[in-house]
Amino acid sequence: MKIGSYQLNNNVILAPMAGITDQPFRQLCCQLGAGMAVSEMMSSNPKVWNSGKSKLRLEHSDEAGIRSVQIAGSDPDEMAFAAKVNAEHGAQIIDINMGCPAKKVNKKLAGSALLKVPEQVEQIVKSVVAAVAIPVTLKIRTGWCENTRNGIEIAKIAEANGIQALAVHGRTRCDFYKGNAEYDTIKAIKSAVNIPVIANGDVNSPEKAKQVLEYTNADAIMIGRAAQGRPWIFREINHFLKTGEHLAPPTVAEIRAILMAHVQELHKFYGEFMGVRIARKHVSWYMQTLDQGKQFRSIFNGLEQPLEQLESLNIFFDKLT
């Protein structure tokens, strides 16, 4: 799979997730087999760029792999400016968010709310594509609601105005994350356009990845929530797609090494105060894959210092081996 001039190592991609796909998590997923990892969304409003979080989200230059940065907003000029600034800071691909279902995003006519206004979609896409010399991609849902499922119309607008790959989550905005993703609309979109289409939604196992790729004819799949606490899912899916066989699950010793390194990277990236707090949610997800994890989570969430977190993890894993 190629996006513009960029050749992906494989067609299994980490989805952008707000508050989750930060630089440490993207790096980890790429190390464990993701063909590309898309950043958490960044607001196109320059007024919020001075916050500590936004400054960290703007730094892309030292990252391994293809650097795809997602931007969100509703104003074509602001979106174009945000794309330029991110390109100057090392982004290699700009991804436009038209899939986020969050109310605080939608009430500003951003995220999936834009699907209700195709003419605005066109203006934003045109402005962003014209603003940068790097590929621009788009992430959408199948529509705003069941009665206005216009994914094909939006996909055609995207293709006509220079979008170089399209990711589609198989739910409407009104579905949020409820029920099951549907793939008929993704299949129809793939048939309607010639740009690469990436299927997203409920891909949580190697078998499901194969099934979705075959059913939709999509060029790639995108993994979101299934990678939380289980970043090795990318290599498991890649192995299954290539061989039809299951890769052995990671040993407790390997999970320990992955988790310890991840927590240390979070402490380093965010600093002591924020790093400790962000580590809590990631450790909680990892613990869901381990016996005795539930009891440990409540202890871990009460720790305030980086060293305390690392020591408690070592004690936990010592007891498991």
C-alpha positions as CSV (number, residue, x, y, z in Angstrom):
1,M,0.0,0.0,0.0
2,K,1.3,3.5,-0.9
3,I,0.1,6.9,0.2
4,G,1.5,9.4,-2.3
5,S,5.2,8.5,-2.6
6,Y,5.2,6.7,0.8
7,Q,5.4,3.0,0.8
8,L,3.9,1.4,3.9
9,N,5.7,-1.7,5.3
10,N,2.3,-3.5,5.5
11,N,-1.4,-2.7,5.3
12,V,-2.2,-2.8,9.1
13,I,-2.5,0.7,10.5
14,L,-2.9,2.2,13.9
15,A,-6.0,4.5,14.1
16,P,-5.8,8.0,15.5
17,M,-7.3,8.1,19.0
18,A,-7.5,11.2,21.1
19,G,-5.4,11.0,24.3
20,I,-4.0,7.6,23.3
21,T,-2.0,7.6,20.1
22,D,0.7,9.9,21.4
23,Q,4.3,9.6,20.3
24,P,5.4,6.8,22.7
25,F,2.4,4.6,21.8
26,R,2.8,5.2,18.0
27,Q,6.5,4.3,18.2
28,L,5.7,1.1,20.1
29,C,3.0,0.0,17.7
30,C,5.3,0.6,14.7
31,Q,8.0,-1.5,16.5
32,L,5.4,-4.3,16.9
33,G,4.3,-4.4,13.3
34,A,2.0,-1.4,12.5
35,G,2.6,-0.3,8.9
36,M,1.8,3.3,9.9
37,A,0.6,5.0,13.0
38,V,-1.6,8.1,12.8
39,S,-1.3,10.7,15.5
40,E,-4.1,11.8,17.9
41,M,-6.0,14.7,16.5
42,M,-4.7,18.2,16.8
43,S,-7.0,21.2,16.8
44,S,-6.6,23.5,13.9
45,N,-7.2,26.5,16.2
46,P,-3.8,28.2,16.8
47,K,-5.1,29.7,20.1
48,V,-4.8,26.3,21.8
49,W,-1.3,25.4,20.5
50,N,0.5,26.9,23.4
51,S,-0.7,24.3,25.9
52,G,1.9,21.8,27.0
53,K,-0.1,18.9,25.4
54,S,-0.4,20.7,22.0
55,K,3.3,21.5,22.0
56,L,4.1,17.8,22.4
57,R,1.7,16.9,19.7
58,L,3.4,19.4,17.3
59,E,6.8,17.7,17.5
60,H,7.2,15.0,14.8
61,S,10.8,15.3,13.6
62,D,12.4,12.5,15.7
63,E,9.8,9.9,15.1
64,A,10.4,6.6,13.3
65,G,8.2,5.4,10.5
66,I,5.9,7.4,8.3
67,R,4.7,10.5,10.3
68,S,1.0,10.9,9.7
69,V,-0.6,13.8,11.7
70,Q,-4.3,14.3,12.1
71,I,-5.9,17.7,12.2
72,A,-9.4,18.6,13.2
73,G,-11.5,21.8,12.6
74,S,-14.1,23.4,10.5
75,D,-12.6,26.5,9.0
76,P,-10.8,25.8,5.6
77,D,-8.2,28.5,6.2
78,E,-7.4,27.4,9.7
79,M,-7.1,23.8,8.6
80,A,-4.8,24.8,5.8
81,F,-2.6,26.8,8.2
82,A,-2.5,23.9,10.7
83,A,-1.5,21.5,7.9
84,K,1.4,23.9,6.9
85,V,2.6,24.2,10.5
86,N,2.6,20.5,11.0
87,A,4.4,19.9,7.7
88,E,7.1,22.4,8.8
89,H,7.4,20.4,12.1
90,G,8.1,17.1,10.3
91,A,4.7,15.6,9.4
92,Q,5.0,13.6,6.2
93,I,1.2,13.0,5.7
94,I,-1.7,15.2,6.9
95,D,-4.9,13.4,7.9
96,I,-8.2,15.3,8.1
97,N,-10.6,14.3,10.9
98,M,-14.2,14.0,9.8
99,G,-14.9,10.9,11.9
100,C,-14.8,12.0,15.6
101,P,-18.2,11.7,17.2
102,A,-17.5,13.7,20.3
103,K,-20.1,16.3,21.1
104,K,-17.5,19.0,22.0
105,V,-16.0,18.5,18.6
106,N,-19.2,18.2,16.6
107,K,-20.8,21.3,18.1
108,K,-18.0,23.3,16.4
109,L,-19.0,21.7,13.1
110,A,-15.8,19.6,13.2
111,G,-15.2,15.9,13.1
112,S,-18.2,13.8,11.9
113,A,-20.5,16.8,12.0
114,L,-18.9,17.9,8.7
115,L,-20.5,14.9,7.0
116,K,-23.8,16.8,7.1
117,V,-22.3,19.6,5.0
118,P,-20.7,18.2,1.8
119,E,-19.9,21.6,0.4
120,Q,-17.9,22.4,3.6
121,V,-16.1,19.1,3.2
122,E,-15.1,20.1,-0.3
123,Q,-13.8,23.5,0.8
124,I,-11.7,22.1,3.6
125,V,-10.2,19.3,1.5
126,K,-9.3,21.8,-1.3
127,S,-7.7,24.2,1.1
128,V,-5.6,21.6,2.9
129,V,-4.5,19.9,-0.3
130,A,-3.5,23.2,-1.8
131,A,-1.6,24.3,1.4
132,V,1.0,21.5,1.6
133,A,3.3,19.6,-0.8
134,I,2.8,16.3,1.1
135,P,0.0,13.7,0.8
136,V,-3.4,14.5,2.5
137,T,-5.7,11.7,3.7
138,L,-9.1,11.8,5.2
139,K,-10.9,9.8,7.9
140,I,-14.7,9.6,7.9
141,R,-17.6,7.6,9.2
142,T,-20.3,6.2,6.9
143,G,-22.5,9.2,7.5
144,W,-24.2,11.3,10.3
145,C,-27.0,8.9,10.9
146,E,-28.7,5.8,9.4
147,N,-31.0,8.0,7.3
148,T,-28.1,10.2,6.0
149,R,-25.4,7.6,5.2
150,N,-23.6,9.6,2.5
151,G,-20.1,8.0,2.7
152,I,-20.0,7.4,-1.0
153,E,-20.8,11.1,-1.8
154,I,-18.1,12.2,0.6
155,A,-15.6,9.7,-0.8
156,K,-16.1,11.0,-4.3
157,I,-15.6,14.6,-3.1
158,A,-12.4,13.5,-1.4
159,E,-11.1,11.8,-4.5
160,A,-12.0,14.6,-6.8
161,N,-10.1,17.1,-4.7
162,G,-6.8,15.4,-4.2
163,I,-7.2,13.2,-1.1
164,Q,-4.7,10.3,-1.5
165,A,-6.2,7.7,0.9
166,L,-9.5,7.4,2.7
167,A,-10.1,5.7,6.1
168,V,-13.7,4.7,6.8
169,H,-15.1,3.7,10.2
170,G,-18.1,1.4,9.7
171,R,-20.5,3.3,11.9
172,T,-22.4,6.6,11.6
173,R,-21.8,9.4,14.0
174,C,-25.1,8.6,15.8
175,D,-23.8,5.1,16.4
176,F,-20.8,6.4,18.4
177,Y,-19.1,3.1,19.3
178,K,-22.3,1.1,20.0
179,G,-23.4,-2.1,18.2
180,N,-21.4,-3.7,15.5
181,A,-19.5,-1.9,12.7
182,E,-21.0,-2.5,9.3
183,Y,-18.8,-3.1,6.2
184,D,-21.3,-2.9,3.4
185,T,-20.8,0.9,3.1
186,I,-17.1,0.5,3.2
187,K,-17.3,-2.1,0.4
188,A,-19.5,0.3,-1.7
189,I,-17.1,3.2,-1.1
190,K,-14.2,1.0,-2.3
191,S,-16.1,0.2,-5.5
192,A,-17.0,3.9,-6.1
193,V,-13.4,5.4,-5.9
194,N,-9.9,4.6,-7.1
195,I,-7.9,6.0,-4.2
196,P,-6.8,3.5,-1.4
197,V,-9.5,2.8,1.1
198,I,-8.8,1.8,4.7
199,A,-11.4,-0.2,6.6
200,N,-11.9,0.7,10.3
201,G,-14.2,-0.5,13.1
202,D,-14.2,-3.6,15.3
203,V,-11.1,-5.2,13.8
204,N,-9.9,-7.0,17.0
205,S,-8.4,-10.3,15.8
206,P,-6.3,-11.7,13.0
207,E,-9.4,-13.6,11.7
208,K,-11.6,-10.4,11.7
209,A,-8.8,-8.5,9.9
210,K,-8.8,-11.1,7.1
211,Q,-12.6,-11.3,6.9
212,V,-12.9,-7.5,6.7
213,L,-10.2,-7.1,4.0
214,E,-11.7,-9.8,1.9
215,Y,-15.3,-8.6,2.2
216,T,-14.7,-4.9,1.6
217,N,-11.8,-5.3,-0.9
218,A,-10.2,-2.5,1.2
219,D,-6.5,-1.8,0.6
220,A,-5.7,-1.8,4.4
221,I,-7.3,-2.1,7.8
222,M,-7.1,0.3,10.7
223,I,-6.9,-0.9,14.3
224,G,-8.1,1.3,17.1
225,R,-9.3,0.2,20.5
226,A,-8.1,-3.4,20.0
227,A,-4.5,-2.1,20.2
228,Q,-5.0,-0.6,23.7
229,G,-3.0,-2.8,26.1
230,R,-2.3,-5.1,23.2
231,P,0.1,-3.4,20.8
232,W,1.4,-6.8,19.6
233,I,-1.9,-7.2,17.7
234,F,-0.2,-5.7,14.6
235,R,2.4,-8.4,14.3
236,E,-0.2,-11.1,15.0
237,I,-2.5,-9.8,12.2
238,N,0.4,-9.4,9.8
239,H,1.6,-13.0,10.4
240,F,-1.9,-14.4,10.0
241,L,-2.5,-12.5,6.7
242,K,0.8,-13.8,5.3
243,T,0.7,-17.4,6.5
244,G,-2.9,-18.2,7.6
245,E,-1.3,-19.3,10.9
246,H,-1.5,-17.9,14.4
247,L,1.6,-16.4,15.9
248,A,2.3,-17.6,19.4
249,P,1.1,-15.0,21.9
250,P,3.7,-13.0,23.8
251,T,5.1,-14.6,26.9
252,V,4.7,-12.9,30.3
253,A,8.4,-12.0,30.1
254,E,7.9,-10.2,26.8
255,I,4.7,-8.4,28.0
256,R,6.7,-7.3,31.0
257,A,9.5,-5.9,28.8
258,I,7.1,-4.1,26.5
259,L,5.1,-2.6,29.4
260,M,8.1,-1.5,31.4
261,A,9.6,0.2,28.4
262,H,6.3,1.9,27.5
263,V,5.8,3.3,31.0
264,Q,9.4,4.6,31.1
265,E,8.9,6.3,27.7
266,L,5.7,7.9,29.0
267,H,7.6,9.3,32.1
268,K,10.3,10.6,29.8
269,F,8.0,12.1,27.2
270,Y,5.5,13.8,29.5
271,G,7.6,14.4,32.6
272,E,7.0,13.1,36.1
273,F,3.6,14.6,36.9
274,M,1.7,13.9,33.6
275,G,3.7,10.8,32.8
276,V,2.6,9.1,35.9
277,R,-1.1,9.9,35.2
278,I,-1.0,8.9,31.6
279,A,0.8,5.6,32.5
280,R,-2.2,4.7,34.7
281,K,-4.7,4.2,31.8
282,H,-2.2,2.3,29.6
283,V,-1.2,0.0,32.4
284,S,-4.9,-0.6,33.1
285,W,-5.4,-1.8,29.5
286,Y,-2.4,-4.1,29.7
287,M,-3.7,-5.6,32.9
288,Q,-6.9,-6.7,31.2
289,T,-4.8,-9.3,29.3
290,L,-3.2,-10.7,32.5
291,D,-4.5,-12.8,35.4
292,Q,-4.5,-10.9,38.8
293,G,-4.4,-7.7,36.8
294,K,-7.7,-6.3,38.2
295,Q,-6.5,-6.2,41.8
296,F,-3.2,-4.7,40.8
297,R,-4.8,-1.8,38.9
298,S,-6.3,-0.2,42.0
299,I,-2.9,-0.3,43.7
300,F,-1.1,1.1,40.7
301,N,-3.6,4.0,40.2
302,G,-2.8,5.3,43.7
303,L,0.9,5.7,43.0
304,E,2.3,9.2,42.5
305,Q,6.0,8.8,41.6
306,P,7.6,7.3,38.5
307,L,9.9,5.1,40.5
308,E,7.0,3.8,42.6
309,Q,5.2,2.8,39.4
310,L,8.2,0.9,38.0
311,E,8.9,-0.9,41.3
312,S,5.3,-2.0,41.7
313,L,5.3,-3.3,38.1
314,N,8.5,-5.3,38.8
315,I,6.9,-6.8,42.0
316,F,3.7,-7.7,40.1
317,F,5.6,-9.5,37.3
318,D,8.0,-11.2,39.8
319,K,4.9,-12.8,41.3
320,L,3.7,-14.0,38.0
321,T,6.9,-15.8,37.0
